[in-house]
Amino acid sequence: MNEILDYLTNAKIMELANDGRVLFGAGVLLILSLIFRWKYLLALLFGLGGTMIVIRYANLGEGEAAIDQNLVTFGLGAALVAAILIYFLFISSD
């Protein structure tokens, strides 16, 4: 158990997003949430995945693009993810 906690405390978020074990676990949770219709778990997984995709697309981890371009890309992407989550959780009917 201590090894797992040490791994998680020393890992970076982008490294965890590329780890096969984490992706497998997220995939299993995604399939279970679809099968059992767990709306909130599905929304959480979508929110985390969407945010990770926006961070990777905006090159925030590498610092390659200009800060203004990073900020605009991240802001618009995060707003889009938030809008989809708001629609999914509050507006759409089951």
ABEGO torsion letter per residue (X at the ends): XAAAAAAAAABBAAAAAABAAAAAAAAAAAAAAAAAGBAAAAAAAAAAAAAAAAAAAAGAAAGABBAAAAAAAAAAAAAAAAAAAAAAAAABBX
